[in-house]
């Protein structure tokens, strides 16, 4: 057996200078927790459970909480999902009499305490609570359990299947599978012939941009969004700089300074940064960075608040220098970041604070 470091280099897996993960030999891991929050929120929010049957009306409202861990590992092109999560879903219900008059309105929760990849083929336990344990309240609770449980568990199966197919990196994997096989290197004689390519052919290749695309490097992109809220500009400004409100609408830990030069940490530390410029009710400029990005890479967030009329605020987001790939080679950074702004920040602010359009 060769001593450590003296083996044949053809059998040693090394980091390539160009960063290519040859044949996906190395492990590539993607954190799927935030993606899962968005996925479940879309699947389970405002889901009709009973609509008039037995004079009962029930629906889910919002995903209140999702904790744990969820990730996708890729090795040699094989998808290996891993997850242990729990979630809590809010619901509301109403019972009416035969004449359509309301007897009782209630709200409650549906809790799934344990969803694990080890039990992917089994239905997880589901618990239902209600804020009124009277006869009518219990009737609504039992209806949620009998009618809502199969409906909600069916949605959980959709998420489990999506994780098995690659979750947030599925599209990227499908693209790689569809990519044409690499062209073998030409033999020495062919290479010598290719070295004498006519000038006009080489010029045409340069003109159509093909050679430039090969030489281009992965860069950074910008995200530009315009969102409308029914509130005063100063109210929205204060929400975006208040750590307690961040904890409320994201259901995650946050630490936020309200001073220029102060630091912030949101989404349980997944995003960190610094306040660069603050103008109350008018402007927020921050340095942003995700923990999954390559070390040293930072982006710039600029939020401009406009109030064309009292009670109506237009917020213009410009998020620049967002890398196309993270440290694991995942090429969905820009897409996930834009989705995060829309679904995990702006939409949740509307839902929690009643600033809907």
C-alpha positions as CSV (number, residue, x, y, z in Angstrom):
1,X,0.0,0.0,0.0
2,X,1.4,3.4,-0.9
3,X,2.1,5.9,1.8
4,X,-0.4,8.8,2.2
5,X,0.3,11.4,-0.5
6,X,2.4,9.0,-2.7
7,X,-0.5,7.2,-4.4
8,X,-1.1,7.3,-8.1
9,X,-2.7,10.8,-8.8
10,X,-5.1,9.2,-11.3
11,X,-7.0,7.8,-8.4
12,X,-7.0,10.8,-6.1
13,X,-10.2,13.0,-6.1
14,X,-8.9,16.6,-6.1
15,X,-10.5,20.0,-6.1
16,X,-10.3,21.2,-9.7
17,X,-9.0,24.7,-10.3
18,X,-12.2,25.5,-12.4
19,X,-14.4,24.3,-9.5
20,X,-16.0,21.6,-11.6
21,X,-17.5,18.7,-9.7
22,X,-16.5,15.9,-12.1
23,X,-19.3,13.3,-12.5
24,X,-20.8,14.7,-9.2
25,X,-18.2,12.6,-7.4
26,X,-18.1,14.9,-4.4
27,X,-21.1,15.4,-2.1
28,X,-23.1,18.5,-3.0
29,X,-25.6,19.5,-0.3
30,X,-28.4,22.0,-0.5
31,X,-30.3,23.3,2.5
32,X,-34.0,23.0,1.7
33,X,-35.6,24.4,4.9
34,X,-36.6,27.8,3.5
35,X,-37.7,26.2,0.3
36,X,-39.8,23.8,2.3
37,X,-41.4,26.6,4.2
38,X,-42.5,28.2,1.0
39,X,-43.6,24.9,-0.5
40,X,-45.8,24.0,2.5
41,X,-47.1,27.5,2.8
42,X,-48.3,27.4,-0.8
43,X,-49.7,23.9,-0.4
44,X,-51.5,24.3,2.9
45,X,-52.6,27.9,3.2
46,X,-56.3,28.7,2.5
47,X,-57.2,25.1,1.9
48,X,-61.0,24.4,2.0
49,X,-61.7,21.4,4.2
50,X,-65.5,21.5,4.6
51,X,-67.8,23.9,2.7
52,X,-71.3,23.6,4.0
53,X,-71.5,19.9,4.7
54,X,-73.5,19.5,7.9
55,X,-73.8,23.3,8.1
56,X,-70.0,23.4,8.8
57,X,-67.4,25.6,7.2
58,X,-63.7,25.0,7.7
59,X,-60.5,26.0,6.1
60,X,-56.8,26.2,6.9
61,X,-55.4,29.7,7.0
62,X,-51.6,29.9,7.3
63,X,-48.5,27.9,7.9
64,X,-47.7,29.1,11.4
65,X,-44.4,27.3,11.9
66,X,-42.0,24.8,10.4
67,X,-38.9,23.7,12.3
68,X,-36.1,21.1,11.9
69,X,-33.8,20.4,9.0
70,X,-34.3,19.4,5.4
71,X,-31.6,19.0,2.8
72,X,-30.8,17.3,-0.5
73,X,-27.5,15.5,-1.0
74,X,-26.2,14.7,-4.6
75,X,-23.5,12.2,-5.2
76,X,-22.7,10.7,-8.6
77,X,-26.0,12.2,-9.8
78,X,-27.9,10.3,-7.1
79,X,-30.5,12.2,-5.1
80,X,-30.3,11.5,-1.3
81,X,-33.0,13.5,0.6
82,X,-32.7,14.0,4.4
83,X,-35.3,15.7,6.7
84,X,-36.7,15.7,10.2
85,X,-39.2,18.5,10.4
86,X,-42.3,19.5,12.4
87,X,-45.0,21.9,11.3
88,X,-48.0,23.8,12.7
89,X,-50.9,24.9,10.6
90,X,-53.6,27.4,11.7
91,X,-57.3,26.7,10.8
92,X,-60.6,28.4,11.4
93,X,-64.2,27.0,11.3
94,X,-67.8,28.0,11.7
95,X,-71.0,26.1,12.5
96,X,-74.4,27.5,11.3
97,X,-77.9,26.5,12.1
98,X,-80.5,25.3,9.5
99,X,-81.4,28.9,8.7
100,X,-77.8,29.9,8.0
101,X,-77.2,31.8,11.2
102,X,-73.8,31.5,12.8
103,X,-73.7,29.3,16.0
104,X,-70.0,29.5,16.7
105,X,-66.8,30.5,15.1
106,X,-63.5,28.9,16.2
107,X,-59.9,28.7,15.3
108,X,-57.3,26.2,16.1
109,X,-54.1,24.4,15.0
110,X,-53.1,21.3,13.2
111,X,-49.7,20.0,14.3
112,X,-47.6,17.4,12.6
113,X,-44.8,16.8,15.2
114,X,-42.5,14.6,13.1
115,X,-42.0,14.1,9.4
116,X,-38.8,12.1,8.7
117,X,-37.1,10.6,5.7
118,X,-36.8,7.3,7.7
119,X,-40.6,7.1,7.7
120,X,-41.2,8.5,4.2
121,X,-43.7,5.6,3.3
122,X,-45.8,6.1,6.5
123,X,-48.4,8.7,7.4
124,X,-47.1,10.9,10.2
125,X,-49.1,11.6,13.3
126,X,-51.4,14.6,13.2
127,X,-52.9,16.5,16.1
128,X,-55.8,19.0,16.1
129,X,-56.6,21.6,18.7
130,X,-59.5,24.1,18.9
131,X,-59.9,27.2,21.1
132,X,-63.5,26.2,22.2
133,X,-64.0,22.7,23.7
134,X,-67.8,23.1,24.0
135,X,-70.2,20.8,22.1
136,X,-70.1,22.7,18.9
137,X,-66.4,23.3,19.2
138,X,-65.7,19.6,19.6
139,X,-67.9,18.9,16.6
140,X,-65.8,21.2,14.5
141,X,-62.6,19.7,15.9
142,X,-63.8,16.2,15.0
143,X,-64.8,17.3,11.5
144,X,-61.3,18.8,11.0
145,X,-59.7,15.6,12.1
146,X,-61.9,13.4,9.9
147,X,-62.1,15.6,6.8
148,X,-58.9,17.6,7.2
149,X,-56.4,14.9,8.1
150,X,-56.5,12.9,4.8
151,X,-56.4,16.2,2.8
152,X,-53.4,17.6,4.7
153,X,-51.5,14.3,4.7
154,X,-52.0,14.1,0.9
155,X,-50.3,17.5,0.6
156,X,-47.4,16.2,2.8
157,X,-46.9,13.3,0.4
158,X,-46.6,15.9,-2.4
159,X,-43.7,17.5,-0.5
160,X,-42.1,14.1,0.3
161,X,-42.2,13.2,-3.4
162,X,-40.8,16.5,-4.5
163,X,-37.9,16.0,-2.0
164,X,-37.3,12.6,-3.5
165,X,-37.1,14.2,-7.0
166,X,-34.5,16.8,-5.9
167,X,-36.5,19.6,-4.3
168,X,-35.2,23.0,-5.2
169,X,-32.4,21.5,-7.4
170,X,-34.6,19.3,-9.5
171,X,-34.7,21.7,-12.5
172,X,-30.9,22.0,-12.4
173,X,-30.5,18.2,-12.4
174,X,-33.0,17.8,-15.3
175,X,-31.0,20.4,-17.2
176,X,-27.7,18.5,-16.6
177,X,-29.3,15.2,-17.7
178,X,-30.5,16.8,-20.9
179,X,-27.1,18.4,-21.7
180,X,-25.4,16.8,-24.7
181,X,-22.4,14.5,-23.9
182,X,-19.0,16.2,-24.2
183,X,-17.3,15.9,-27.5
184,X,-14.1,13.8,-27.3
185,X,-10.8,15.5,-27.8
186,X,-9.6,15.3,-31.4
187,X,-6.7,13.0,-32.3
188,X,-3.3,14.7,-32.8
189,X,-3.7,14.7,-36.6
190,X,-7.1,16.2,-36.4
191,X,-5.9,18.8,-33.9
192,X,-3.2,19.8,-36.4
193,X,-5.8,20.2,-39.1
194,X,-8.0,22.3,-36.9
195,X,-5.1,24.6,-36.1
196,X,-5.4,25.8,-39.7
197,X,-9.0,26.9,-39.6
198,X,-9.7,29.5,-42.4
199,X,-9.8,33.1,-41.1
200,X,-13.4,33.6,-42.2
201,X,-14.6,30.6,-40.2
202,X,-12.9,31.7,-37.0
203,X,-14.3,35.2,-37.6
204,X,-17.8,33.8,-38.0
205,X,-17.5,31.9,-34.7
206,X,-16.5,35.0,-32.9
207,X,-19.3,37.0,-34.5
208,X,-22.0,34.6,-33.3
209,X,-20.7,34.8,-29.7
210,X,-20.0,31.0,-29.3
211,X,-16.4,31.4,-28.4
212,X,-17.2,34.2,-25.9
213,X,-19.7,32.1,-24.1
214,X,-17.2,29.4,-23.5
215,X,-14.8,31.9,-22.0
216,X,-17.3,33.7,-19.9
217,X,-17.4,33.1,-16.1
218,X,-20.3,32.8,-13.7
219,X,-21.2,36.3,-12.6
220,X,-23.7,38.1,-10.5
221,X,-27.2,39.3,-11.3
222,X,-29.7,41.8,-10.1
223,X,-33.3,41.4,-8.8
224,X,-35.7,44.3,-9.3
225,X,-39.2,44.2,-7.8
226,X,-42.0,46.7,-7.2
227,X,-44.6,45.9,-4.6
228,X,-47.7,47.8,-3.4
229,X,-49.0,47.9,0.2
230,X,-52.0,49.4,1.8
231,X,-50.2,51.2,4.6
232,X,-48.1,54.3,5.4
233,X,-44.5,54.3,4.2
234,X,-43.2,54.8,7.7
235,X,-45.1,51.8,9.0
236,X,-43.6,49.5,6.4
237,X,-40.1,51.0,7.1
238,X,-40.5,50.3,10.8
239,X,-41.5,46.7,10.2
240,X,-38.5,46.0,8.1
241,X,-36.2,47.3,10.8
242,X,-37.9,45.8,13.8
243,X,-36.5,42.4,14.9
244,X,-39.6,41.5,16.9
245,X,-41.9,42.0,13.9
246,X,-39.4,40.0,11.8
247,X,-39.7,37.2,14.2
248,X,-43.5,37.4,14.0
249,X,-44.0,37.3,10.2
250,X,-41.0,34.9,9.4
251,X,-41.4,32.7,12.4
252,X,-37.7,32.7,12.8
253,X,-35.0,34.4,15.0
254,X,-33.8,37.8,14.1
255,X,-31.4,40.5,15.4
256,X,-31.6,43.9,13.7
257,X,-29.9,47.2,14.4
258,X,-31.7,50.4,13.5
259,X,-28.5,52.4,13.2
260,X,-26.3,53.1,10.2
261,X,-23.3,50.8,10.4
262,X,-25.3,48.4,12.6
263,X,-25.5,44.7,11.8
264,X,-28.4,42.4,11.4
265,X,-29.1,38.7,11.3
266,X,-32.4,37.2,10.0
267,X,-33.9,33.8,9.2
268,X,-32.1,32.1,12.1
269,X,-28.8,33.6,10.9
270,X,-29.1,32.4,7.3
271,X,-28.8,36.0,6.2
272,X,-26.5,38.6,7.7
273,X,-25.5,42.1,6.8
274,X,-24.9,45.7,7.6
275,X,-27.1,48.9,7.4
276,X,-25.3,51.2,4.9
277,X,-27.9,54.1,4.6
278,X,-31.2,54.7,6.4
279,X,-33.8,57.5,5.8
280,X,-36.9,57.0,7.9
281,X,-39.9,56.1,5.7
282,X,-37.9,56.7,2.5
283,X,-34.8,54.5,2.1
284,X,-33.0,51.4,3.4
285,X,-29.7,50.4,1.9
286,X,-28.0,47.2,3.3
287,X,-25.2,44.8,2.6
288,X,-26.7,41.3,2.4
289,X,-25.0,37.9,2.4
290,X,-26.3,34.3,2.7
291,X,-24.4,31.8,4.7
292,X,-24.4,29.4,1.8
293,X,-22.6,31.9,-0.5
294,X,-18.8,31.7,-1.2
295,X,-16.8,33.4,1.5
296,X,-16.4,37.1,0.9
297,X,-19.3,37.4,-1.5
298,X,-21.8,40.2,-0.6
299,X,-24.8,41.8,-2.3
300,X,-26.4,45.2,-2.0
301,X,-30.1,45.7,-1.1
302,X,-31.8,49.0,-1.8
303,X,-35.4,49.6,-0.7
304,X,-37.0,52.9,-1.8
305,X,-40.4,53.8,-0.3
306,X,-42.8,56.0,-2.2
307,X,-46.3,57.1,-0.9
308,X,-48.3,58.4,-3.9
309,X,-51.3,58.8,-1.7
310,X,-51.9,58.5,2.1
311,X,-52.3,54.8,3.0
312,X,-50.7,53.5,-0.2
313,X,-47.0,52.7,-0.3
314,X,-45.0,51.5,-3.3
315,X,-41.7,49.8,-2.3
316,X,-39.0,49.4,-5.0
317,X,-36.4,46.7,-4.4
318,X,-33.1,46.6,-6.2
319,X,-31.0,43.7,-5.0
320,X,-27.6,43.7,-6.9
321,X,-24.5,41.5,-7.0
322,X,-26.5,38.3,-6.3
323,X,-24.2,35.4,-7.2
324,X,-25.5,32.9,-9.7
325,X,-24.1,30.0,-7.7
326,X,-23.5,29.2,-4.0
327,X,-20.5,27.5,-2.4
328,X,-22.1,24.1,-3.3
329,X,-22.5,24.8,-7.0
330,X,-26.3,25.2,-6.8
331,X,-27.4,27.5,-9.6
332,X,-30.7,28.5,-8.1
333,X,-29.5,31.3,-5.9
334,X,-31.1,34.2,-7.9
335,X,-34.4,32.4,-8.3
336,X,-34.6,31.4,-4.6
337,X,-33.6,34.9,-3.5
338,X,-36.3,36.5,-5.6
339,X,-38.9,34.0,-4.3
340,X,-37.8,34.7,-0.8
341,X,-38.4,38.4,-1.1
342,X,-41.9,37.8,-2.6
343,X,-43.2,34.9,-0.5
344,X,-41.2,35.0,2.8
345,X,-41.1,38.7,3.3
346,X,-43.5,40.9,1.3
347,X,-46.4,38.4,1.2
348,X,-46.1,37.5,4.8
349,X,-46.0,41.2,5.8
350,X,-49.3,41.6,3.9
351,X,-50.8,38.6,5.5
352,X,-49.8,39.3,9.1
353,X,-50.3,43.1,9.2
354,X,-53.3,43.3,6.9
355,X,-51.5,45.4,4.3
356,X,-53.0,43.5,1.3
357,X,-53.6,45.0,-2.1
